[in-house]
Amino acid sequence: MTASPIDFSCYVAGRKVASGKRVSVHFPYDGRIVGHVLLAGREDTEAAISAALAPKEPLTRFQRSSILDSARLLLEQRRDEFAVERIRQIVGDPDITPVIKGFSTWTINRQVASHYQAGRVLAMGDAVHRHPPTNGLGLNTSIADAFNLAWKLALVVRGQAGPALLESYSAERQPVGRQVVDRAMQSAVEMTAVKEALGFAPDQSEADGWAALDGLYQPGPAGDRRRAALRDALALMNYQFNAHGIELGYRYGAGAVVPDGSPEPLPVRDPQLYYQPTTWPGAHLPHAWLDGPSGRISTLDLVAGTHFSLITGIGGEGWTDAARRASDVTGVPVDVHHVGTRHGLHDNYGDWAELREVQSTGAVLVRPDRHVAWRAEEYTAEAASSLCEALQQLLAKNSDPHHHASAPGSGHRGQPVRQLSE
């Protein structure tokens, strides 16, 4: 909607809003409708209003569906009138004449598919998980779906991996989708705690709303309880805006990973709020800055394309031959990175030494999507032999050690191992 030449920003709590900035202002309950206005963009003359159904009491699924249908029909029939009324209410000017540029309805979903694959069909993104925008995880989760599937699909199409590798996609990503949907819904519910702590209620007049806010400034036990309730409600918002454990801390307990027999690390802090780095197979590769001939690089950037990467250290020189054999057998490139050696990458701050969770001679095998696929505590002849077996297992390959994979019709055995640092 637009209201040119009226400048909306002058109406927002007496504060001038610079062009291009955004500010949200909640307007009071009106029957079962509550919402907010968002000012943004062109010379502060355009804004977007979001209005949500706010029932007075819990509803059954049938009641909720019936009310939503009725509300949607009502809004479609009276959309311009509805919007103009609320704009005038928000800005406090009964004579303002905004122009409505668009109007649409939307229903919050809480859906996640039980399986992301059906034969040759692999689904991702909103096709398999839908949730409210709380936590802002929709796009991140969808991209992570694609990141997980792309390298697997590429290797299978090239003939470098067996079709069973694709089955790991759903096994790994579906639990993440469920976790994201549940967290987003919980955050949406927790937002009501803020409105309750502020003293807002359905069918409340504007005067009653201001009176409820005044209670936050009253001395005495009643005021103390109100302020404590508001602090508790705002603390819940931390789970919506800073849930780093949900965003990055998920670990694939089943799928294209080879366990090393160690138990999954227990969280030392709130697992939803805090990402806990670990090289436990199935976890996201921890970030650490390393320095080399080409300058500073993150451990996350040691992975290229559909290559696997093997990270080792001083005394782990034998992993280069082990990786070469694994690459020859599977046809999948394995890039080897030595950290701490004279001519290799330097862990100048000791961060990788703290995060690797294996000895200097050990190794961490990283998938193309930066998740740890396998690791070895130290270099031994047995561990070196296990690398090839682990890679074959990950790729759902023929267990015959003389089997060589190549892209269909390519006539070669794949690219050799690259030793990028030593």
DOVEXMAR-527953 format. One line per 8 residues: their letters; for each residue x, y, z of C-alpha. Coordinates in pm, whole numbers. Layout:
BEGIN
a = X:Y:Z ~ ... .
***
This chain:
BEGIN
mtaspidf = 0:0:0 ~ 111:360:-47 ~ 5:689:99 ~ 204:940:-98 ~ 253:1224:-31 ~ 188:1132:334 ~ 503:1033:523 ~ 414:736:746 .
scyvagrk = 730:764:953 ~ 610:1078:1128 ~ 330:876:1287 ~ 545:607:1444 ~ 576:680:1816 ~ 699:1028:1740 ~ 1015:892:1581 ~ 1137:986:1235 .
vasgkrvs = 1235:674:1041 ~ 1514:718:791 ~ 1435:609:437 ~ 1500:240:384 ~ 1482:157:755 ~ 1218:-62:913 ~ 1016:-38:1230 ~ 732:-255:1354 .
vhfpydgr = 442:-115:1556 ~ 176:-346:1701 ~ -182:-231:1689 ~ -432:-338:1957 ~ -660:-637:1948 ~ -973:-586:1746 ~ -1208:-875:1807 ~ -1001:-1171:1699 .
ivghvlla = -753:-978:1487 ~ -414:-850:1599 ~ -114:-746:1392 ~ 158:-496:1318 ~ 266:-245:1057 ~ 606:-252:891 ~ 741:68:743 ~ 1002:23:476 .
gredteaa = 1142:144:150 ~ 1049:426:-77 ~ 1075:759:103 ~ 881:612:396 ~ 557:626:199 ~ 503:250:170 ~ 423:6:446 ~ 305:-349:497 .
isaalapk = 49:-460:754 ~ 34:-812:892 ~ -284:-912:1077 ~ -324:-1247:1250 ~ -620:-1434:1395 ~ -611:-1414:1775 ~ -880:-1638:1928 ~ -981:-1569:2288 .
epltrfqr = -959:-1932:2390 ~ -807:-2256:2259 ~ -987:-2395:1956 ~ -1042:-2742:1823 ~ -902:-2822:1480 ~ -1250:-2801:1330 ~ -1324:-2466:1499 ~ -990:-2326:1386 .
ssildsar = -1052:-2433:1026 ~ -1405:-2290:1028 ~ -1297:-1957:1174 ~ -1004:-1929:934 ~ -1230:-1989:637 ~ -1479:-1729:763 ~ -1206:-1475:839 ~ -1045:-1527:499 .
llleqrrd = -1379:-1474:323 ~ -1452:-1164:530 ~ -1112:-1013:460 ~ -1141:-1080:88 ~ -1482:-910:81 ~ -1378:-611:291 ~ -1006:-602:228 ~ -972:-235:134 .
efaverir = -1204:-127:413 ~ -1024:-352:661 ~ -682:-219:563 ~ -783:148:562 ~ -945:119:906 ~ -631:-25:1057 ~ -400:221:887 ~ -603:506:1032 .
qivgdpdi = -599:336:1371 ~ -224:289:1361 ~ -130:639:1252 ~ -401:808:1458 ~ -535:1010:1164 ~ -900:942:1066 ~ -861:1147:747 ~ -564:969:593 .
tpvikgfs = -648:820:250 ~ -399:543:169 ~ -404:350:-157 ~ -408:-28:-113 ~ -161:-187:-356 ~ -205:-549:-261 ~ -384:-785:-23 ~ -337:-1157:38 .
twtinrqv = -414:-1419:301 ~ -178:-1681:438 ~ -215:-1973:677 ~ 59:-2091:911 ~ 153:-2454:852 ~ 311:-2714:1073 ~ 401:-2986:827 ~ 696:-3214:762 .
ashyqagr = 701:-3509:526 ~ 767:-3848:680 ~ 1005:-3932:395 ~ 1179:-3709:142 ~ 1215:-3967:-135 ~ 974:-4177:-338 ~ 1162:-4378:-599 ~ 1328:-4139:-843 .
vlamgdav = 1155:-3839:-688 ~ 1352:-3650:-422 ~ 1182:-3352:-260 ~ 1331:-3064:-64 ~ 1254:-2720:77 ~ 893:-2612:125 ~ 780:-2929:-49 ~ 872:-3129:262 .
hrhpptng = 870:-2884:554 ~ 644:-2585:617 ~ 633:-2368:925 ~ 585:-2008:1039 ~ 863:-1757:970 ~ 970:-1749:1335 ~ 1341:-1830:1377 ~ 1398:-1748:1008 .
lglntsia = 1506:-2104:930 ~ 1301:-2170:617 ~ 1557:-2065:357 ~ 1855:-2197:553 ~ 1692:-2538:592 ~ 1597:-2553:225 ~ 1950:-2468:114 ~ 2089:-2730:351 .
dafnlawk = 1853:-2986:193 ~ 1996:-2902:-148 ~ 2353:-2902:-21 ~ 2303:-3246:127 ~ 2144:-3392:-186 ~ 2347:-3227:-464 ~ 2678:-3406:-412 ~ 2506:-3741:-361 .
lalvvrgq = 2303:-3701:-677 ~ 2610:-3594:-874 ~ 2814:-3898:-766 ~ 2530:-4139:-837 ~ 2465:-3991:-1183 ~ 2836:-4016:-1264 ~ 2843:-4378:-1153 ~ 3083:-4298:-869 .
agpalles = 2834:-4401:-600 ~ 2560:-4660:-570 ~ 2191:-4559:-582 ~ 2160:-4650:-214 ~ 2354:-4333:-131 ~ 2044:-4132:-222 ~ 1850:-4309:53 ~ 2070:-4136:308 .
ysaerqpv = 1926:-3799:203 ~ 1591:-3855:373 ~ 1747:-4037:667 ~ 1966:-3734:738 ~ 1746:-3440:649 ~ 1398:-3548:766 ~ 1488:-3536:1138 ~ 1636:-3189:1081 .
grqvvdra = 1316:-3076:909 ~ 1110:-3202:1201 ~ 1332:-3021:1450 ~ 1308:-2694:1256 ~ 930:-2713:1219 ~ 885:-2787:1590 ~ 1118:-2505:1691 ~ 948:-2252:1465 .
mqsavemt = 605:-2345:1598 ~ 725:-2328:1957 ~ 868:-1981:1893 ~ 538:-1868:1741 ~ 354:-1986:2053 ~ 611:-1826:2284 ~ 554:-1488:2121 ~ 214:-1475:2294 .
avkealgf = 399:-1460:2627 ~ 524:-1112:2538 ~ 173:-983:2463 ~ 44:-1136:2786 ~ 328:-985:2987 ~ 251:-646:2835 ~ -106:-687:2951 ~ -269:-702:2607 .
apdqsead = -587:-906:2569 ~ -853:-974:2303 ~ -1128:-712:2265 ~ -918:-466:2465 ~ -972:-98:2396 ~ -684:130:2317 ~ -726:302:2654 ~ -717:-30:2835 .
gwaaldgl = -405:-126:2642 ~ -223:190:2755 ~ -344:132:3110 ~ -205:-220:3101 ~ 136:-84:2998 ~ 125:163:3286 ~ 117:-134:3522 ~ 476:-214:3425 .
yqpgpagd = 588:109:3591 ~ 403:61:3919 ~ 605:1:4238 ~ 527:-285:4470 ~ 479:-663:4442 ~ 223:-645:4159 ~ 455:-432:3946 ~ 749:-656:4031 .
rrraalrd = 556:-960:3908 ~ 463:-785:3585 ~ 821:-684:3516 ~ 952:-1033:3600 ~ 696:-1184:3363 ~ 809:-950:3087 ~ 1175:-1039:3143 ~ 1090:-1410:3128 .
alalmnyq = 889:-1359:2810 ~ 1170:-1166:2643 ~ 1418:-1438:2746 ~ 1211:-1684:2542 ~ 1271:-1466:2236 ~ 1636:-1567:2256 ~ 1529:-1907:2128 ~ 1381:-1741:1822 .
fnahgiel = 1666:-1507:1734 ~ 1976:-1696:1852 ~ 1907:-2069:1820 ~ 2250:-2149:1678 ~ 2226:-2510:1791 ~ 1916:-2557:1579 ~ 2071:-2380:1280 ~ 2411:-2547:1279 .
gyrygaga = 2437:-2798:1561 ~ 2239:-3086:1413 ~ 2425:-3414:1362 ~ 2341:-3694:1125 ~ 2305:-4003:1342 ~ 2215:-4223:1045 ~ 2294:-4198:677 ~ 2618:-4151:486 .
vvpdgspe = 2843:-4159:792 ~ 3069:-4427:940 ~ 3063:-4423:1322 ~ 3389:-4458:1508 ~ 3234:-4621:1812 ~ 3254:-4315:2034 ~ 2939:-4181:2205 ~ 2782:-3863:2075 .
plpvrdpq = 2919:-3565:2272 ~ 2680:-3442:2539 ~ 2590:-3071:2528 ~ 2776:-2848:2771 ~ 2526:-2563:2719 ~ 2170:-2533:2596 ~ 2173:-2743:2275 ~ 1914:-2524:2104 .
lyyqpttw = 2089:-2193:2169 ~ 2451:-2296:2133 ~ 2640:-2470:1855 ~ 2890:-2716:2000 ~ 3171:-2790:1752 ~ 3283:-3151:1723 ~ 3434:-3386:1465 ~ 3206:-3669:1575 .
pgahlpha = 3098:-3846:1253 ~ 2778:-3687:1129 ~ 2852:-3343:1273 ~ 2928:-3031:1074 ~ 3300:-2973:1031 ~ 3409:-2710:1289 ~ 3550:-2384:1160 ~ 3908:-2292:1244 .
wldgpsgr = 4139:-2042:1076 ~ 4450:-2188:919 ~ 4739:-2014:743 ~ 4921:-2136:436 ~ 5116:-2022:130 ~ 4804:-1862:-20 ~ 4702:-1685:298 ~ 4441:-1751:563 .
istldlva = 4177:-2016:498 ~ 3896:-2172:698 ~ 3881:-2545:752 ~ 3539:-2519:584 ~ 3710:-2410:262 ~ 3932:-2718:247 ~ 3649:-2898:65 ~ 3610:-2844:-309 .
gthfslit = 3316:-2947:-527 ~ 3226:-3314:-495 ~ 3566:-3407:-356 ~ 3610:-3556:-11 ~ 3879:-3401:208 ~ 4105:-3571:460 ~ 4254:-3348:730 ~ 4555:-3478:921 .
giggegwt = 4866:-3340:1092 ~ 5227:-3401:1186 ~ 5304:-3772:1167 ~ 5007:-3837:940 ~ 5203:-3836:615 ~ 5099:-4195:548 ~ 4740:-4084:491 ~ 4839:-3951:149 .
daarrasd = 4898:-4300:13 ~ 4587:-4428:190 ~ 4377:-4155:31 ~ 4528:-4225:-312 ~ 4433:-4590:-287 ~ 4080:-4504:-170 ~ 4042:-4265:-461 ~ 4172:-4524:-708 .
vtgvpvdv = 3930:-4785:-581 ~ 3620:-4563:-566 ~ 3693:-4314:-843 ~ 3608:-4029:-605 ~ 3881:-3766:-542 ~ 4010:-3735:-185 ~ 4209:-3419:-115 ~ 4462:-3447:168 .
hhvgtrhg = 4545:-3150:392 ~ 4830:-3161:642 ~ 4801:-2916:931 ~ 5109:-2820:1129 ~ 5375:-2962:900 ~ 5661:-2741:782 ~ 5520:-2689:433 ~ 5156:-2747:511 .
lhdnygdw = 4884:-2538:672 ~ 4964:-2372:1003 ~ 4731:-2375:1302 ~ 4880:-2056:1443 ~ 4613:-2006:1708 ~ 4585:-2372:1805 ~ 4212:-2371:1730 ~ 4216:-2681:1512 .
aelrevqs = 4422:-2869:1771 ~ 4146:-2793:2023 ~ 3865:-2892:1788 ~ 3992:-3193:1594 ~ 3932:-3450:1875 ~ 4191:-3687:1723 ~ 4566:-3708:1762 ~ 4803:-3517:1533 .
tgavlvrp = 4860:-3837:1331 ~ 4488:-3907:1311 ~ 4257:-3800:1032 ~ 3912:-3651:975 ~ 3732:-3737:651 ~ 3494:-3462:538 ~ 3208:-3498:290 ~ 3145:-3246:12 .
drhvawra = 2870:-3086:225 ~ 3117:-3021:510 ~ 2985:-3291:741 ~ 3229:-3533:898 ~ 3199:-3874:733 ~ 3458:-4074:928 ~ 3760:-4021:1150 ~ 4057:-4212:1286 .
eeytaeaa = 4211:-4140:1625 ~ 4568:-4199:1500 ~ 4757:-4326:1198 ~ 4816:-4699:1187 ~ 4834:-4942:897 ~ 4496:-5078:1000 ~ 4342:-4729:1014 ~ 4486:-4647:672 .
sslcealq = 4325:-4960:528 ~ 3996:-4867:695 ~ 3983:-4539:503 ~ 3918:-4717:173 ~ 3657:-4941:335 ~ 3486:-4641:495 ~ 3470:-4451:166 ~ 3325:-4753:-11 .
qllaknsd = 3063:-4787:260 ~ 2976:-4418:240 ~ 2933:-4435:-135 ~ 2733:-4761:-126 ~ 3003:-4906:-353 ~ 3086:-5259:-458 ~ 3296:-5405:-177 ~ 3532:-5570:-427 .
phhhasap = 3868:-5391:-375 ~ 3945:-5434:-747 ~ 3626:-5258:-854 ~ 3691:-4918:-1008 ~ 3417:-4663:-1064 ~ 3394:-4417:-1345 ~ 3133:-4199:-1502 ~ 2920:-4387:-1752 .
gsghrgqp = 3105:-4400:-2084 ~ 3406:-4211:-1949 ~ 3652:-4500:-1977 ~ 3866:-4383:-1684 ~ 3888:-4451:-1314 ~ 3819:-4103:-1182 ~ 4052:-3830:-1066 ~ 4350:-3915:-847 .
vrqlse = 4402:-3791:-495 ~ 4531:-3437:-460 ~ 4781:-3360:-187 ~ 4714:-2991:-132 ~ 4929:-2938:174 ~ 5199:-3139:339 .
***
